[in-house]
Amino acid sequence: MFGPAAFSFFTVIHAGIAASALLLFDQSPVAAVCLFIVEAATAFDNGVTVLGNRMGIGPQAELLNRLRFFLHAICISLLLPVYAAIANAVAFTGPAAVLVYVAAWMLAIAIAFFGYVFQYGRTGPIMPVSYFGCLRYAQSASDITRHPDYEYSETELEARGSLPLASVATTLVGLILALLIGLFGAFWVPFIVTALMFLAGALPLRTWGPFATSCLEIIYSSGMLYSLAVATGAPT
């Protein structure tokens, strides 16, 4: 029961952060909507994991998991306009602010396109796995994650998952923007939470690493919501 309970908690928290982001619409409408989309996609990701056991192995679960892969590849880069909004609220004005805003959107669009073509577009067959006691579909299975109710082919057992390159690129650009926010705006919360997410990439993929990453995602998302609220002058 640990896995379903934990990912139910993650789903509720990310859904709450998504809803809270919309409360900042009057202060920063574009950034609020971007953060909402990313958090809603993350809540969906965790929700699909929770519902896996109920749906069981089959085409419905596979379809929802493919949608999870799709949303993750194209939505994650929308975090960059959130960084830009924070930067322009606390650190930059005039031409510098315009440059930060335009660059953030150009990179967001480029990473989303890259994520669709080279990450989602190259996603091969996905297979059911046991993810902390939840049924989930993935690009590969290990001795730890093999699902007991599924017979794997040799090809599936030899498959290897690909890196979430859109997430890596977004986090790296976000870290640079967060550093600029800290240096020029003396506001270090975005840098701290982004650095934690960047370090999460070094966690082991096949044991407790993914669960720890999910925990860090909550810290990161909460930090970004708080940063946007503080930067735009919303009550906190």
C-alpha positions in Angstrom: 0.0 0.0 0.0 3.0 2.3 0.4 3.3 3.1 -3.3 -0.4 3.8 -4.1 -0.6 5.9 -0.9 2.5 7.9 -1.7 1.6 8.6 -5.3 -1.9 9.5 -4.3 -0.3 12.1 -2.0 1.9 13.4 -4.8 -1.1 13.7 -7.1 -3.1 15.8 -4.6 -0.1 18.0 -3.8 0.7 18.7 -7.5 -3.0 19.3 -8.2 -3.1 21.8 -5.3 0.0 23.6 -6.6 -1.6 23.8 -10.0 -4.8 25.3 -8.6 -2.7 27.7 -6.5 -0.8 28.9 -9.5 -4.0 30.1 -11.0 -4.5 32.3 -8.0 -1.6 34.4 -9.3 -3.3 35.0 -12.6 -4.0 38.7 -11.9 -0.4 39.3 -10.9 1.3 37.4 -13.7 -1.1 35.7 -16.1 1.3 34.1 -18.5 3.6 32.6 -15.8 0.6 31.5 -13.7 -0.9 29.5 -16.7 2.5 28.0 -17.6 3.1 26.8 -14.0 -0.5 25.5 -13.9 0.0 23.5 -17.1 3.3 21.9 -15.8 1.8 21.1 -12.4 -1.4 19.7 -13.9 0.7 17.4 -16.2 2.7 16.3 -13.2 -0.4 15.6 -11.2 -1.7 13.6 -14.2 1.6 11.6 -14.3 1.2 10.6 -10.7 -2.5 10.0 -11.0 -2.0 7.5 -13.9 0.5 5.7 -11.7 -2.1 5.5 -8.9 -4.8 4.2 -11.2 -2.6 1.6 -12.8 -3.6 -1.3 -10.5 -7.2 -0.5 -10.9 -7.1 -0.4 -14.7 -4.8 -3.4 -15.0 -2.6 -4.4 -17.9 -4.2 -3.4 -21.2 -4.7 -0.8 -23.9 -6.3 1.8 -21.7 -3.4 1.8 -19.2 -0.9 1.9 -22.1 -2.7 4.8 -23.8 -2.8 6.9 -20.6 0.9 6.2 -20.0 1.8 7.2 -23.6 -0.1 10.4 -22.9 2.0 10.8 -19.8 5.1 10.5 -21.9 3.7 13.1 -24.4 2.8 15.7 -21.8 6.1 15.4 -20.0 8.0 15.9 -23.2 6.2 19.0 -24.5 5.0 20.8 -21.3 8.1 20.8 -19.0 9.8 23.7 -20.9 6.9 26.0 -20.0 8.7 26.4 -16.7 11.1 28.8 -18.5 8.6 31.6 -18.8 8.0 31.2 -15.1 11.7 31.8 -14.4 11.5 34.8 -16.8 8.6 36.3 -14.9 10.4 36.0 -11.6 13.6 37.4 -13.1 11.9 40.4 -14.5 10.0 41.1 -11.3 13.1 41.2 -9.1 16.2 41.6 -11.2 15.7 43.1 -14.7 14.0 46.0 -16.3 14.0 47.7 -19.8 15.8 46.0 -22.6 17.3 43.3 -20.3 13.8 42.3 -19.2 12.7 42.0 -22.8 15.7 39.9 -23.7 15.1 37.5 -20.8 11.4 37.2 -21.7 12.0 36.6 -25.4 14.9 34.2 -24.8 12.9 32.2 -22.3 10.0 31.7 -24.7 12.3 30.9 -27.7 14.1 28.3 -25.6 10.7 26.9 -24.3 9.4 26.5 -27.8 12.7 24.9 -29.0 12.8 22.5 -26.1 9.2 21.5 -26.6 9.8 20.8 -30.3 12.9 18.9 -29.4 11.0 16.9 -26.7 8.2 16.0 -29.2 10.5 15.0 -32.0 13.5 13.4 -30.3 12.0 12.3 -27.0 8.4 11.4 -27.4 8.8 10.7 -31.2 11.5 8.1 -30.5 9.6 6.4 -27.7 9.5 2.8 -28.7 7.3 0.1 -27.3 6.4 0.5 -23.6 5.7 -2.3 -21.2 4.0 -2.8 -17.8 6.3 -2.6 -14.8 5.8 -2.6 -11.0 6.6 0.9 -9.8 6.7 0.9 -6.0 3.7 -1.5 -6.0 1.8 0.4 -8.7 1.2 -0.7 -12.3 2.9 1.7 -14.7 4.2 1.4 -18.3 7.8 2.2 -19.0 10.4 1.8 -21.8 12.3 -0.9 -19.9 12.1 -3.3 -17.1 14.6 -4.6 -14.5 14.7 -7.4 -12.1 13.3 -5.0 -9.5 10.5 -3.5 -11.6 9.3 -6.6 -13.5 5.5 -7.0 -13.1 4.5 -10.5 -11.9 1.4 -10.7 -14.2 3.2 -9.9 -17.4 5.3 -12.2 -19.6 8.2 -10.2 -21.1 9.8 -11.0 -24.4 13.6 -11.1 -24.9 13.4 -7.9 -26.8 11.5 -6.2 -24.0 14.0 -7.4 -21.4 16.9 -6.0 -23.5 15.2 -2.6 -24.0 16.7 0.4 -22.3 14.9 3.6 -21.5 16.0 7.0 -22.9 17.0 10.1 -20.9 14.2 12.7 -20.5 16.3 15.2 -22.5 13.6 17.9 -22.5 13.6 17.9 -18.7 17.4 17.9 -18.5 17.6 20.9 -20.9 14.8 22.8 -19.1 16.4 22.3 -15.7 19.8 23.4 -17.0 18.5 26.6 -18.6 16.3 27.1 -15.5 19.4 26.8 -13.3 21.2 29.5 -15.3 18.2 31.8 -15.1 17.9 31.1 -11.4 21.5 32.0 -10.9 20.9 35.3 -12.6 17.9 35.9 -10.4 20.1 35.3 -7.4 23.0 37.4 -8.6 21.1 40.4 -9.9 18.0 40.2 -7.7 19.4 38.8 -4.5 16.6 36.2 -4.4 18.0 32.7 -4.2 14.9 30.4 -3.7 14.6 29.5 -7.4 18.3 28.6 -7.6 18.2 26.4 -4.5 15.1 24.4 -5.5 16.4 24.1 -9.1 19.8 22.9 -8.0 18.0 20.2 -5.9 16.2 19.1 -9.1 19.4 19.1 -11.1 21.2 17.0 -8.5 18.2 14.6 -8.6 19.4 13.4 -12.0 22.3 11.7 -10.2 20.0 9.5 -8.1 19.9 5.8 -9.0 17.1 5.0 -11.6 16.3 1.4 -10.6 16.0 1.5 -6.8 14.8 4.3 -4.5 15.9 7.1 -6.9 12.6 7.7 -8.7 10.7 8.0 -5.4 13.3 10.4 -4.0 13.0 12.4 -7.2 9.2 12.6 -6.8 9.7 14.0 -3.3 12.2 16.6 -4.6 9.7 17.6 -7.3 7.3 18.7 -4.6 10.0 20.8 -3.0 10.9 22.3 -6.4 7.3 23.0 -7.4 6.4 24.5 -4.0 9.6 26.7 -4.3 8.7 27.9 -7.7 5.1 28.7 -6.7 6.4 30.6 -3.6 9.0 32.4 -5.7 6.4 33.6 -8.3 4.1 34.7 -5.5 6.8 36.7 -3.7 8.2 38.2 -7.0 4.8 39.4 -8.2 3.8 40.8 -4.8 1.0 38.3 -4.2 0.1 37.5 -0.6 2.0 34.5 0.8 
